[in-house]
């Protein structure tokens, strides 16, 4: 197999709509009010899904939910359900 030589860029994005559906499907955010929930969704809209930001969102969900899941488990759910990777291929260097 030949190694792919063009530069590859990966960008991770997330969507507040997907966060909304994940929270509904998992029964999260049962102890939060509308303002707190909107703050979470705006955080997703306004920030990149870095590991620190995913942890911040997961902690907020944990603080406002009746769940036995760990923050790490919620982070995994966020990554699986709310984020996507977008790839772009650059020109091969001469």
Secondary structure, DSSP 8 states (H G I E B T S, - for coil): -----S-EEEEEEE-HHHHHHHHHHHT--TT--HHHHHHHHHHHHHS---HHHHHHHHHHHHHTS-----HHHHHHHHHHHHEEEEEEE-----
